[in-house]
Amino acid sequence: MKKITVFGKPGSGKSTLSKNLASATGIQLHPLDSIVYKKDGELVDRKTYDSAHENILSSDSWIIDGLGPIESFNKRLDVADTLIYIDLPYRDSYWLVTKRLLKGLVVKPEGWPDGSSILKGTLASYRTLKLCPKFWNDDFMKKLEAISTNKSLYVIRSMSELNAFVENHVEFKTTNK
């Protein structure tokens, strides 16, 4: 695990898992939202995004969570050595989006872009979840399986798998004292 991409539906736990992976491995985390959005919550221009994305992909190791523009997502799938697809049941994703909203009324959610409205983001997540079956489907899974012949592919399908992933699949970094 050196070049890791974590992806899935909104509210699937990508940011939390990615943060835990970064902590366990020592690999730098690049939340996709931090390169897609400016500090005020507005989208960056595509040229700026593409440049930042390319710089990350050309580094020796990275963790990127999220989808982003489809061309960059496909490139990430090609370049990554580890693909982590969080494919929770829809009821879990809807619950996690709702939980993020409720928690976000008190504290900024993990991985949430500075300056972005939690309410607007939640509504956008609900809209996206309704559209997800058009993308996150059996055809996508077949594509993943086809491109992962020389990669590690993990498909997480339950909350228990999600919560235990780092402990079960990561060789923890060692610290020299």
Helices and strands as residue ranges (DSSP letters): E 3-8, H 14-25, E 29-31, H 32-36, H 46-57, E 62-65, H 70-79, E 82-86, H 90-104, H 118-131, G 132-134, H 138-147, E 152-156, H 159-169
